[in-house]
Amino acid sequence: MPEGRQSPPPEAQTGAQQQSIPGTGESVNKDTNNQAESKDQREALSSNPTGPLDAHAKEVVSKTMDPSEGSK
């Protein structure tokens, strides 16, 4: 018994499998201005948003240990 599934022979494939051209990359709704909306959304993003632990990490790193108190 063969494992998995085999593709149908080329003559039995449907157009979506064999002959149809790929999508154009255009949106379905051409009445909206998707590119401008996407650009506006991208420009509103901060380039590197702060993470939830950034403030805590900065606080921990800023604490310095007195060299005379170091463990020996």
N, CA, C, O and CB atoms as a CASP TS submission, in Angstrom:
PFRMAT TS
TARGET T0000
AUTHOR 0000-0000-0000
METHOD Language model
MODEL 1
PARENT N/A
ATOM      1  N   MET     1       0.851  -1.179   0.000  1.00  0.00           N
ATOM      2  CA  MET     1       0.000   0.000   0.000  1.00  0.00           C
ATOM      3  C   MET     1       0.897   1.244   0.000  1.00  0.00           C
ATOM      4  O   MET     1       1.735   1.377   0.892  1.00  0.00           O
ATOM      5  CB  MET     1      -0.968  -0.003   1.233  1.00  0.00           C
ATOM      6  N   PRO     2       0.755   2.144  -0.951  1.00  0.00           N
ATOM      7  CA  PRO     2       1.635   3.327  -1.007  1.00  0.00           C
ATOM      8  C   PRO     2       1.323   4.315   0.114  1.00  0.00           C
ATOM      9  O   PRO     2       0.177   4.478   0.533  1.00  0.00           O
ATOM     10  CB  PRO     2       1.499   4.030  -2.366  1.00  0.00           C
ATOM     11  N   GLU     3       2.362   4.951   0.572  1.00  0.00           N
ATOM     12  CA  GLU     3       2.234   5.967   1.616  1.00  0.00           C
ATOM     13  C   GLU     3       1.902   7.311   0.979  1.00  0.00           C
ATOM     14  O   GLU     3       2.395   7.618  -0.106  1.00  0.00           O
ATOM     15  CB  GLU     3       3.535   6.066   2.457  1.00  0.00           C
ATOM     16  N   GLY     4       1.085   8.104   1.634  1.00  0.00           N
ATOM     17  CA  GLY     4       0.786   9.453   1.171  1.00  0.00           C
ATOM     18  C   GLY     4      -0.099   9.463  -0.063  1.00  0.00           C
ATOM     19  O   GLY     4      -0.669   8.443  -0.449  1.00  0.00           O
ATOM     20  N   ARG     5      -0.201  10.632  -0.670  1.00  0.00           N
ATOM     21  CA  ARG     5      -1.062  10.791  -1.839  1.00  0.00           C
ATOM     22  C   ARG     5      -0.231  11.209  -3.030  1.00  0.00           C
ATOM     23  O   ARG     5       0.757  11.930  -2.899  1.00  0.00           O
ATOM     24  CB  ARG     5      -2.176  11.819  -1.573  1.00  0.00           C
ATOM     25  N   GLN     6      -0.641  10.751  -4.176  1.00  0.00           N
ATOM     26  CA  GLN     6       0.034  11.086  -5.421  1.00  0.00           C
ATOM     27  C   GLN     6      -0.730  12.206  -6.129  1.00  0.00           C
ATOM     28  O   GLN     6      -1.955  12.290  -6.033  1.00  0.00           O
ATOM     29  CB  GLN     6       0.155   9.837  -6.336  1.00  0.00           C
ATOM     30  N   SER     7      -0.004  13.051  -6.830  1.00  0.00           N
ATOM     31  CA  SER     7      -0.661  14.057  -7.664  1.00  0.00           C
ATOM     32  C   SER     7      -1.267  13.363  -8.873  1.00  0.00           C
ATOM     33  O   SER     7      -0.727  12.360  -9.340  1.00  0.00           O
ATOM     34  CB  SER     7       0.339  15.172  -8.104  1.00  0.00           C
ATOM     35  N   PRO     8      -2.379  13.879  -9.390  1.00  0.00           N
ATOM     36  CA  PRO     8      -2.942  13.267 -10.599  1.00  0.00           C
ATOM     37  C   PRO     8      -2.011  13.514 -11.784  1.00  0.00           C
ATOM     38  O   PRO     8      -1.206  14.445 -11.748  1.00  0.00           O
ATOM     39  CB  PRO     8      -4.363  13.831 -10.896  1.00  0.00           C
ATOM     40  N   PRO     9      -2.109  12.705 -12.822  1.00  0.00           N
ATOM     41  CA  PRO     9      -1.273  12.947 -14.001  1.00  0.00           C
ATOM     42  C   PRO     9      -1.614  14.315 -14.602  1.00  0.00           C
ATOM     43  O   PRO     9      -2.731  14.799 -14.423  1.00  0.00           O
ATOM     44  CB  PRO     9      -1.470  11.819 -15.060  1.00  0.00           C
ATOM     45  N   PRO    10      -0.680  14.939 -15.305  1.00  0.00           N
ATOM     46  CA  PRO    10      -0.903  16.295 -15.832  1.00  0.00           C
ATOM     47  C   PRO    10      -2.187  16.442 -16.635  1.00  0.00           C
ATOM     48  O   PRO    10      -2.849  17.477 -16.556  1.00  0.00           O
ATOM     49  CB  PRO    10       0.255  16.696 -16.693  1.00  0.00           C
ATOM     50  N   GLU    11      -2.547  15.427 -17.403  1.00  0.00           N
ATOM     51  CA  GLU    11      -3.757  15.556 -18.222  1.00  0.00           C
ATOM     52  C   GLU    11      -5.028  15.531 -17.381  1.00  0.00           C
ATOM     53  O   GLU    11      -6.090  15.935 -17.854  1.00  0.00           O
ATOM     54  CB  GLU    11      -3.808  14.445 -19.255  1.00  0.00           C
ATOM     55  N   ALA    12      -4.930  15.057 -16.131  1.00  0.00           N
ATOM     56  CA  ALA    12      -6.103  14.996 -15.262  1.00  0.00           C
ATOM     57  C   ALA    12      -6.146  16.149 -14.252  1.00  0.00           C
ATOM     58  O   ALA    12      -7.103  16.266 -13.486  1.00  0.00           O
ATOM     59  CB  ALA    12      -6.126  13.670 -14.524  1.00  0.00           C
ATOM     60  N   GLN    13      -5.120  16.991 -14.250  1.00  0.00           N
ATOM     61  CA  GLN    13      -5.090  18.093 -13.288  1.00  0.00           C
ATOM     62  C   GLN    13      -6.059  19.188 -13.709  1.00  0.00           C
ATOM     63  O   GLN    13      -6.299  19.405 -14.897  1.00  0.00           O
ATOM     64  CB  GLN    13      -3.665  18.661 -13.155  1.00  0.00           C
ATOM     65  N   THR    14      -6.606  19.868 -12.717  1.00  0.00           N
ATOM     66  CA  THR    14      -7.507  20.979 -13.012  1.00  0.00           C
ATOM     67  C   THR    14      -6.686  22.206 -13.372  1.00  0.00           C
ATOM     68  O   THR    14      -5.469  22.220 -13.188  1.00  0.00           O
ATOM     69  CB  THR    14      -8.440  21.277 -11.811  1.00  0.00           C
ATOM     70  N   GLY    15      -7.347  23.231 -13.884  1.00  0.00           N
ATOM     71  CA  GLY    15      -6.656  24.456 -14.264  1.00  0.00           C
ATOM     72  C   GLY    15      -5.926  25.093 -13.100  1.00  0.00           C
ATOM     73  O   GLY    15      -4.847  25.659 -13.278  1.00  0.00           O
ATOM     74  N   ALA    16      -6.503  25.010 -11.907  1.00  0.00           N
ATOM     75  CA  ALA    16      -5.856  25.607 -10.745  1.00  0.00           C
ATOM     76  C   ALA    16      -4.533  24.915 -10.450  1.00  0.00           C
ATOM     77  O   ALA    16      -3.622  25.526  -9.891  1.00  0.00           O
ATOM     78  CB  ALA    16      -6.775  25.536  -9.523  1.00  0.00           C
ATOM     79  N   GLN    17      -4.424  23.656 -10.818  1.00  0.00           N
ATOM     80  CA  GLN    17      -3.198  22.919 -10.560  1.00  0.00           C
ATOM     81  C   GLN    17      -2.176  23.090 -11.673  1.00  0.00           C
ATOM     82  O   GLN    17      -0.973  23.046 -11.418  1.00  0.00           O
ATOM     83  CB  GLN    17      -3.506  21.459 -10.371  1.00  0.00           C
ATOM     84  N   GLN    18      -2.634  23.281 -12.889  1.00  0.00           N
ATOM     85  CA  GLN    18      -1.711  23.198 -14.013  1.00  0.00           C
ATOM     86  C   GLN    18      -1.620  24.463 -14.861  1.00  0.00           C
ATOM     87  O   GLN    18      -0.517  24.941 -15.125  1.00  0.00           O
ATOM     88  CB  GLN    18      -2.104  22.070 -14.877  1.00  0.00           C
ATOM     89  N   GLN    19      -2.749  25.015 -15.293  1.00  0.00           N
ATOM     90  CA  GLN    19      -2.696  26.033 -16.328  1.00  0.00           C
ATOM     91  C   GLN    19      -3.042  27.440 -15.877  1.00  0.00           C
ATOM     92  O   GLN    19      -2.704  28.399 -16.572  1.00  0.00           O
ATOM     93  CB  GLN    19      -3.596  25.656 -17.409  1.00  0.00           C
ATOM     94  N   SER    20      -3.694  27.597 -14.756  1.00  0.00           N
ATOM     95  CA  SER    20      -4.115  28.931 -14.340  1.00  0.00           C
ATOM     96  C   SER    20      -2.902  29.792 -14.007  1.00  0.00           C
ATOM     97  O   SER    20      -1.913  29.312 -13.452  1.00  0.00           O
ATOM     98  CB  SER    20      -5.060  28.848 -13.129  1.00  0.00           C
ATOM     99  N   ILE    21      -2.997  31.063 -14.352  1.00  0.00           N
ATOM    100  CA  ILE    21      -1.906  31.977 -14.033  1.00  0.00           C
ATOM    101  C   ILE    21      -1.961  32.320 -12.549  1.00  0.00           C
ATOM    102  O   ILE    21      -3.036  32.292 -11.950  1.00  0.00           O
ATOM    103  CB  ILE    21      -1.983  33.263 -14.901  1.00  0.00           C
ATOM    104  N   PRO    22      -0.825  32.642 -11.954  1.00  0.00           N
ATOM    105  CA  PRO    22      -0.830  33.027 -10.540  1.00  0.00           C
ATOM    106  C   PRO    22      -1.586  34.331 -10.324  1.00  0.00           C
ATOM    107  O   PRO    22      -1.871  35.053 -11.279  1.00  0.00           O
ATOM    108  CB  PRO    22       0.601  33.163 -10.019  1.00  0.00           C
ATOM    109  N   GLY    23      -1.902  34.626  -9.097  1.00  0.00           N
ATOM    110  CA  GLY    23      -2.602  35.860  -8.768  1.00  0.00           C
ATOM    111  C   GLY    23      -1.782  37.078  -9.138  1.00  0.00           C
ATOM    112  O   GLY    23      -0.561  37.001  -9.275  1.00  0.00           O
ATOM    113  N   THR    24      -2.458  38.203  -9.299  1.00  0.00           N
ATOM    114  CA  THR    24      -1.786  39.428  -9.709  1.00  0.00           C
ATOM    115  C   THR    24      -1.224  40.208  -8.532  1.00  0.00           C
ATOM    116  O   THR    24      -0.450  41.146  -8.721  1.00  0.00           O
ATOM    117  CB  THR    24      -2.735  40.298 -10.482  1.00  0.00           C
ATOM    118  N   GLY    25      -1.611  39.824  -7.310  1.00  0.00           N
ATOM    119  CA  GLY    25      -1.149  40.557  -6.143  1.00  0.00           C
ATOM    120  C   GLY    25      -1.992  41.771  -5.839  1.00  0.00           C
ATOM    121  O   GLY    25      -1.690  42.519  -4.909  1.00  0.00           O
ATOM    122  N   GLU    26      -3.039  41.980  -6.603  1.00  0.00           N
ATOM    123  CA  GLU    26      -3.931  43.107  -6.364  1.00  0.00           C
ATOM    124  C   GLU    26      -5.016  42.697  -5.378  1.00  0.00           C
ATOM    125  O   GLU    26      -5.365  41.522  -5.266  1.00  0.00           O
ATOM    126  CB  GLU    26      -4.555  43.608  -7.686  1.00  0.00           C
ATOM    127  N   SER    27      -5.533  43.674  -4.677  1.00  0.00           N
ATOM    128  CA  SER    27      -6.588  43.375  -3.716  1.00  0.00           C
ATOM    129  C   SER    27      -7.887  43.057  -4.440  1.00  0.00           C
ATOM    130  O   SER    27      -8.063  43.389  -5.612  1.00  0.00           O
ATOM    131  CB  SER    27      -6.789  44.550  -2.749  1.00  0.00           C
ATOM    132  N   VAL    28      -8.778  42.420  -3.731  1.00  0.00           N
ATOM    133  CA  VAL    28     -10.065  42.069  -4.312  1.00  0.00           C
ATOM    134  C   VAL    28     -10.922  43.312  -4.494  1.00  0.00           C
ATOM    135  O   VAL    28     -11.594  43.458  -5.514  1.00  0.00           O
ATOM    136  CB  VAL    28     -10.791  41.044  -3.435  1.00  0.00           C
ATOM    137  N   ASN    29     -10.903  44.203  -3.518  1.00  0.00           N
ATOM    138  CA  ASN    29     -11.722  45.406  -3.571  1.00  0.00           C
ATOM    139  C   ASN    29     -10.880  46.552  -4.124  1.00  0.00           C
ATOM    140  O   ASN    29     -10.041  47.111  -3.418  1.00  0.00           O
ATOM    141  CB  ASN    29     -12.291  45.760  -2.166  1.00  0.00           C
ATOM    142  N   LYS    30     -11.105  46.893  -5.372  1.00  0.00           N
ATOM    143  CA  LYS    30     -10.303  47.942  -5.999  1.00  0.00           C
ATOM    144  C   LYS    30     -10.813  49.344  -5.681  1.00  0.00           C
ATOM    145  O   LYS    30     -10.189  50.330  -6.073  1.00  0.00           O
ATOM    146  CB  LYS    30     -10.278  47.742  -7.494  1.00  0.00           C
ATOM    147  N   ASP    31     -11.949  49.447  -4.970  1.00  0.00           N
ATOM    148  CA  ASP    31     -12.511  50.750  -4.637  1.00  0.00           C
ATOM    149  C   ASP    31     -11.803  51.405  -3.457  1.00  0.00           C
ATOM    150  O   ASP    31     -11.956  52.608  -3.244  1.00  0.00           O
ATOM    151  CB  ASP    31     -13.982  50.611  -4.334  1.00  0.00           C
ATOM    152  N   THR    32     -11.042  50.650  -2.696  1.00  0.00           N
ATOM    153  CA  THR    32     -10.353  51.225  -1.541  1.00  0.00           C
ATOM    154  C   THR    32      -8.918  51.558  -1.906  1.00  0.00           C
ATOM    155  O   THR    32      -8.381  51.046  -2.889  1.00  0.00           O
ATOM    156  CB  THR    32     -10.392  50.258  -0.339  1.00  0.00           C
ATOM    157  N   ASN    33      -8.313  52.403  -1.122  1.00  0.00           N
ATOM    158  CA  ASN    33      -6.938  52.825  -1.352  1.00  0.00           C
ATOM    159  C   ASN    33      -6.037  52.079  -0.366  1.00  0.00           C
ATOM    160  O   ASN    33      -5.500  52.674   0.569  1.00  0.00           O
ATOM    161  CB  ASN    33      -6.787  54.379  -1.197  1.00  0.00           C
ATOM    162  N   ASN    34      -5.877  50.772  -0.583  1.00  0.00           N
ATOM    163  CA  ASN    34      -5.167  49.926   0.365  1.00  0.00           C
ATOM    164  C   ASN    34      -3.702  50.305   0.534  1.00  0.00           C
ATOM    165  O   ASN    34      -3.183  50.265   1.650  1.00  0.00           O
ATOM    166  CB  ASN    34      -5.262  48.502  -0.067  1.00  0.00           C
ATOM    167  N   GLN    35      -3.030  50.668  -0.543  1.00  0.00           N
ATOM    168  CA  GLN    35      -1.612  50.993  -0.424  1.00  0.00           C
ATOM    169  C   GLN    35      -1.402  52.222   0.452  1.00  0.00           C
ATOM    170  O   GLN    35      -0.502  52.234   1.292  1.00  0.00           O
ATOM    171  CB  GLN    35      -1.000  51.223  -1.807  1.00  0.00           C
ATOM    172  N   ALA    36      -2.212  53.243   0.270  1.00  0.00           N
ATOM    173  CA  ALA    36      -2.076  54.453   1.079  1.00  0.00           C
ATOM    174  C   ALA    36      -2.423  54.162   2.533  1.00  0.00           C
ATOM    175  O   ALA    36      -1.769  54.669   3.445  1.00  0.00           O
ATOM    176  CB  ALA    36      -2.973  55.577   0.530  1.00  0.00           C
ATOM    177  N   GLU    37      -3.457  53.344   2.752  1.00  0.00           N
ATOM    178  CA  GLU    37      -3.835  52.997   4.123  1.00  0.00           C
ATOM    179  C   GLU    37      -2.720  52.207   4.800  1.00  0.00           C
ATOM    180  O   GLU    37      -2.415  52.444   5.969  1.00  0.00           O
ATOM    181  CB  GLU    37      -5.147  52.187   4.137  1.00  0.00           C
ATOM    182  N   SER    38      -2.116  51.279   4.083  1.00  0.00           N
ATOM    183  CA  SER    38      -1.019  50.492   4.644  1.00  0.00           C
ATOM    184  C   SER    38       0.177  51.383   4.964  1.00  0.00           C
ATOM    185  O   SER    38       0.823  51.224   6.000  1.00  0.00           O
ATOM    186  CB  SER    38      -0.606  49.377   3.672  1.00  0.00           C
ATOM    187  N   LYS    39       0.466  52.320   4.063  1.00  0.00           N
ATOM    188  CA  LYS    39       1.594  53.219   4.288  1.00  0.00           C
ATOM    189  C   LYS    39       1.343  54.081   5.521  1.00  0.00           C
ATOM    190  O   LYS    39       2.250  54.291   6.326  1.00  0.00           O
ATOM    191  CB  LYS    39       1.838  54.107   3.051  1.00  0.00           C
ATOM    192  N   ASP    40       0.119  54.581   5.673  1.00  0.00           N
ATOM    193  CA  ASP    40      -0.215  55.384   6.850  1.00  0.00           C
ATOM    194  C   ASP    40      -0.047  54.573   8.127  1.00  0.00           C
ATOM    195  O   ASP    40       0.467  55.077   9.126  1.00  0.00           O
ATOM    196  CB  ASP    40      -1.649  55.916   6.749  1.00  0.00           C
ATOM    197  N   GLN    41      -0.479  53.323   8.095  1.00  0.00           N
ATOM    198  CA  GLN    41      -0.352  52.472   9.278  1.00  0.00           C
ATOM    199  C   GLN    41       1.111  52.186   9.588  1.00  0.00           C
ATOM    200  O   GLN    41       1.506  52.203  10.754  1.00  0.00           O
ATOM    201  CB  GLN    41      -1.114  51.157   9.079  1.00  0.00           C
ATOM    202  N   ARG    42       1.919  51.924   8.567  1.00  0.00           N
ATOM    203  CA  ARG    42       3.347  51.649   8.789  1.00  0.00           C
ATOM    204  C   ARG    42       4.054  52.868   9.365  1.00  0.00           C
ATOM    205  O   ARG    42       4.896  52.741  10.255  1.00  0.00           O
ATOM    206  CB  ARG    42       4.026  51.222   7.477  1.00  0.00           C
ATOM    207  N   GLU    43       3.710  54.052   8.855  1.00  0.00           N
ATOM    208  CA  GLU    43       4.369  55.263   9.332  1.00  0.00           C
ATOM    209  C   GLU    43       3.985  55.585  10.765  1.00  0.00           C
ATOM    210  O   GLU    43       4.736  56.261  11.468  1.00  0.00           O
ATOM    211  CB  GLU    43       4.031  56.433   8.434  1.00  0.00           C
ATOM    212  N   ALA    44       2.820  55.110  11.213  1.00  0.00           N
ATOM    213  CA  ALA    44       2.384  55.368  12.580  1.00  0.00           C
ATOM    214  C   ALA    44       3.076  54.450  13.582  1.00  0.00           C
ATOM    215  O   ALA    44       3.040  54.707  14.785  1.00  0.00           O
ATOM    216  CB  ALA    44       0.879  55.205  12.685  1.00  0.00           C
ATOM    217  N   LEU    45       3.704  53.388  13.097  1.00  0.00           N
ATOM    218  CA  LEU    45       4.389  52.467  14.007  1.00  0.00           C
ATOM    219  C   LEU    45       5.704  53.073  14.476  1.00  0.00           C
ATOM    220  O   LEU    45       6.391  53.752  13.713  1.00  0.00           O
ATOM    221  CB  LEU    45       4.640  51.107  13.324  1.00  0.00           C
ATOM    222  N   SER    46       6.047  52.823  15.730  1.00  0.00           N
ATOM    223  CA  SER    46       7.368  53.246  16.184  1.00  0.00           C
ATOM    224  C   SER    46       8.372  52.231  15.662  1.00  0.00           C
ATOM    225  O   SER    46       8.044  51.052  15.531  1.00  0.00           O
ATOM    226  CB  SER    46       7.435  53.367  17.752  1.00  0.00           C
ATOM    227  N   SER    47       9.575  52.665  15.364  1.00  0.00           N
ATOM    228  CA  SER    47      10.538  51.781  14.724  1.00  0.00           C
ATOM    229  C   SER    47      10.982  50.656  15.644  1.00  0.00           C
ATOM    230  O   SER    47      11.251  49.550  15.175  1.00  0.00           O
ATOM    231  CB  SER    47      11.737  52.568  14.266  1.00  0.00           C
ATOM    232  N   ASN    48      11.064  50.909  16.912  1.00  0.00           N
ATOM    233  CA  ASN    48      11.491  49.877  17.842  1.00  0.00           C
ATOM    234  C   ASN    48      10.739  50.075  19.147  1.00  0.00           C
ATOM    235  O   ASN    48      11.259  50.719  20.059  1.00  0.00           O
ATOM    236  CB  ASN    48      13.033  49.915  18.068  1.00  0.00           C
ATOM    237  N   PRO    49       9.537  49.544  19.261  1.00  0.00           N
ATOM    238  CA  PRO    49       8.747  49.760  20.473  1.00  0.00           C
ATOM    239  C   PRO    49       9.419  49.128  21.690  1.00  0.00           C
ATOM    240  O   PRO    49      10.130  48.129  21.575  1.00  0.00           O
ATOM    241  CB  PRO    49       7.337  49.190  20.297  1.00  0.00           C
ATOM    242  N   THR    50       9.184  49.721  22.844  1.00  0.00           N
ATOM    243  CA  THR    50       9.779  49.186  24.064  1.00  0.00           C
ATOM    244  C   THR    50       9.031  47.940  24.483  1.00  0.00           C
ATOM    245  O   THR    50       7.812  47.851  24.340  1.00  0.00           O
ATOM    246  CB  THR    50       9.766  50.233  25.195  1.00  0.00           C
ATOM    247  N   GLY    51       9.763  46.994  24.994  1.00  0.00           N
ATOM    248  CA  GLY    51       9.175  45.750  25.460  1.00  0.00           C
ATOM    249  C   GLY    51       8.678  45.888  26.878  1.00  0.00           C
ATOM    250  O   GLY    51       8.962  46.889  27.537  1.00  0.00           O
ATOM    251  N   PRO    52       7.940  44.903  27.364  1.00  0.00           N
ATOM    252  CA  PRO    52       7.357  44.996  28.701  1.00  0.00           C
ATOM    253  C   PRO    52       8.398  44.982  29.822  1.00  0.00           C
ATOM    254  O   PRO    52       8.119  45.464  30.919  1.00  0.00           O
ATOM    255  CB  PRO    52       6.391  43.866  28.907  1.00  0.00           C
ATOM    256  N   LEU    53       9.575  44.446  29.570  1.00  0.00           N
ATOM    257  CA  LEU    53      10.588  44.364  30.630  1.00  0.00           C
ATOM    258  C   LEU    53      11.767  45.302  30.397  1.00  0.00           C
ATOM    259  O   LEU    53      12.749  45.243  31.137  1.00  0.00           O
ATOM    260  CB  LEU    53      11.095  42.944  30.748  1.00  0.00           C
ATOM    261  N   ASP    54      11.694  46.167  29.387  1.00  0.00           N
ATOM    262  CA  ASP    54      12.813  47.061  29.102  1.00  0.00           C
ATOM    263  C   ASP    54      13.130  47.986  30.267  1.00  0.00           C
ATOM    264  O   ASP    54      14.299  48.170  30.604  1.00  0.00           O
ATOM    265  CB  ASP    54      12.517  47.882  27.871  1.00  0.00           C
ATOM    266  N   ALA    55      12.112  48.571  30.889  1.00  0.00           N
ATOM    267  CA  ALA    55      12.341  49.493  32.007  1.00  0.00           C
ATOM    268  C   ALA    55      12.971  48.746  33.179  1.00  0.00           C
ATOM    269  O   ALA    55      13.892  49.257  33.815  1.00  0.00           O
ATOM    270  CB  ALA    55      11.013  50.166  32.447  1.00  0.00           C
ATOM    271  N   HIS    56      12.485  47.549  33.469  1.00  0.00           N
ATOM    272  CA  HIS    56      13.033  46.764  34.578  1.00  0.00           C
ATOM    273  C   HIS    56      14.485  46.369  34.292  1.00  0.00           C
ATOM    274  O   HIS    56      15.333  46.446  35.180  1.00  0.00           O
ATOM    275  CB  HIS    56      12.173  45.502  34.826  1.00  0.00           C
ATOM    276  N   ALA    57      14.770  45.951  33.070  1.00  0.00           N
ATOM    277  CA  ALA    57      16.134  45.564  32.717  1.00  0.00           C
ATOM    278  C   ALA    57      17.078  46.752  32.842  1.00  0.00           C
ATOM    279  O   ALA    57      18.202  46.606  33.324  1.00  0.00           O
ATOM    280  CB  ALA    57      16.181  44.996  31.292  1.00  0.00           C
ATOM    281  N   LYS    58      16.633  47.912  32.416  1.00  0.00           N
ATOM    282  CA  LYS    58      17.470  49.109  32.518  1.00  0.00           C
ATOM    283  C   LYS    58      17.743  49.437  33.983  1.00  0.00           C
ATOM    284  O   LYS    58      18.856  49.821  34.341  1.00  0.00           O
ATOM    285  CB  LYS    58      16.795  50.309  31.814  1.00  0.00           C
ATOM    286  N   GLU    59      16.724  49.285  34.825  1.00  0.00           N
ATOM    287  CA  GLU    59      16.877  49.549  36.255  1.00  0.00           C
ATOM    288  C   GLU    59      17.870  48.575  36.886  1.00  0.00           C
ATOM    289  O   GLU    59      18.721  48.983  37.676  1.00  0.00           O
ATOM    290  CB  GLU    59      15.518  49.455  36.966  1.00  0.00           C
ATOM    291  N   VAL    60      17.769  47.312  36.548  1.00  0.00           N
ATOM    292  CA  VAL    60      18.657  46.299  37.119  1.00  0.00           C
ATOM    293  C   VAL    60      20.091  46.535  36.676  1.00  0.00           C
ATOM    294  O   VAL    60      21.014  46.427  37.483  1.00  0.00           O
ATOM    295  CB  VAL    60      18.202  44.890  36.715  1.00  0.00           C
ATOM    296  N   VAL    61      20.288  46.853  35.408  1.00  0.00           N
ATOM    297  CA  VAL    61      21.634  47.061  34.891  1.00  0.00           C
ATOM    298  C   VAL    61      22.247  48.336  35.457  1.00  0.00           C
ATOM    299  O   VAL    61      23.462  48.416  35.635  1.00  0.00           O
ATOM    300  CB  VAL    61      21.615  47.118  33.364  1.00  0.00           C
ATOM    301  N   SER    62      21.415  49.331  35.740  1.00  0.00           N
ATOM    302  CA  SER    62      21.948  50.599  36.231  1.00  0.00           C
ATOM    303  C   SER    62      22.446  50.496  37.665  1.00  0.00           C
ATOM    304  O   SER    62      23.233  51.334  38.104  1.00  0.00           O
ATOM    305  CB  SER    62      20.891  51.679  36.134  1.00  0.00           C
ATOM    306  N   LYS    63      22.005  49.489  38.399  1.00  0.00           N
ATOM    307  CA  LYS    63      22.485  49.307  39.769  1.00  0.00           C
ATOM    308  C   LYS    63      23.925  48.817  39.703  1.00  0.00           C
ATOM    309  O   LYS    63      24.228  47.816  39.053  1.00  0.00           O
ATOM    310  CB  LYS    63      21.580  48.300  40.566  1.00  0.00           C
ATOM    311  N   THR    64      24.792  49.527  40.374  1.00  0.00           N
ATOM    312  CA  THR    64      26.198  49.118  40.360  1.00  0.00           C
ATOM    313  C   THR    64      26.589  48.596  41.722  1.00  0.00           C
ATOM    314  O   THR    64      26.044  49.004  42.748  1.00  0.00           O
ATOM    315  CB  THR    64      27.114  50.288  39.950  1.00  0.00           C
ATOM    316  N   MET    65      27.526  47.702  41.710  1.00  0.00           N
ATOM    317  CA  MET    65      27.994  47.112  42.951  1.00  0.00           C
ATOM    318  C   MET    65      29.301  47.789  43.331  1.00  0.00           C
ATOM    319  O   MET    65      30.167  48.001  42.482  1.00  0.00           O
ATOM    320  CB  MET    65      28.172  45.570  42.817  1.00  0.00           C
ATOM    321  N   ASP    66      29.440  48.123  44.593  1.00  0.00           N
ATOM    322  CA  ASP    66      30.672  48.733  45.085  1.00  0.00           C
ATOM    323  C   ASP    66      31.782  47.683  44.987  1.00  0.00           C
ATOM    324  O   ASP    66      31.629  46.589  45.531  1.00  0.00           O
ATOM    325  CB  ASP    66      30.505  49.259  46.566  1.00  0.00           C
ATOM    326  N   PRO    67      32.893  47.983  44.309  1.00  0.00           N
ATOM    327  CA  PRO    67      33.963  46.993  44.134  1.00  0.00           C
ATOM    328  C   PRO    67      34.512  46.464  45.466  1.00  0.00           C
ATOM    329  O   PRO    67      34.992  45.333  45.531  1.00  0.00           O
ATOM    330  CB  PRO    67      35.096  47.603  43.327  1.00  0.00           C
ATOM    331  N   SER    68      34.443  47.266  46.509  1.00  0.00           N
ATOM    332  CA  SER    68      34.975  46.809  47.796  1.00  0.00           C
ATOM    333  C   SER    68      34.065  45.764  48.436  1.00  0.00           C
ATOM    334  O   SER    68      34.490  45.053  49.346  1.00  0.00           O
ATOM    335  CB  SER    68      35.156  47.994  48.748  1.00  0.00           C
ATOM    336  N   GLU    69      32.812  45.661  47.969  1.00  0.00           N
ATOM    337  CA  GLU    69      31.881  44.696  48.529  1.00  0.00           C
ATOM    338  C   GLU    69      31.869  43.385  47.751  1.00  0.00           C
ATOM    339  O   GLU    69      31.079  42.494  48.064  1.00  0.00           O
ATOM    340  CB  GLU    69      30.492  45.284  48.564  1.00  0.00           C
ATOM    341  N   GLY    70      32.718  43.250  46.756  1.00  0.00           N
ATOM    342  CA  GLY    70      32.719  42.063  45.908  1.00  0.00           C
ATOM    343  C   GLY    70      33.017  40.801  46.695  1.00  0.00           C
ATOM    344  O   GLY    70      33.711  40.843  47.711  1.00  0.00           O
ATOM    345  N   SER    71      32.492  39.683  46.226  1.00  0.00           N
ATOM    346  CA  SER    71      32.744  38.412  46.913  1.00  0.00           C
ATOM    347  C   SER    71      34.140  37.924  46.570  1.00  0.00           C
ATOM    348  O   SER    71      34.630  38.098  45.453  1.00  0.00           O
ATOM    349  CB  SER    71      31.682  37.343  46.527  1.00  0.00           C
ATOM    350  N   LYS    72      34.759  37.313  47.556  1.00  0.00           N
ATOM    351  CA  LYS    72      36.119  36.807  47.363  1.00  0.00           C
ATOM    352  C   LYS    72      36.164  35.338  47.586  1.00  0.00           C
ATOM    353  O   LYS    72      37.227  34.728  47.469  1.00  0.00           O
ATOM    354  CB  LYS    72      37.099  37.495  48.283  1.00  0.00           C
TER
END
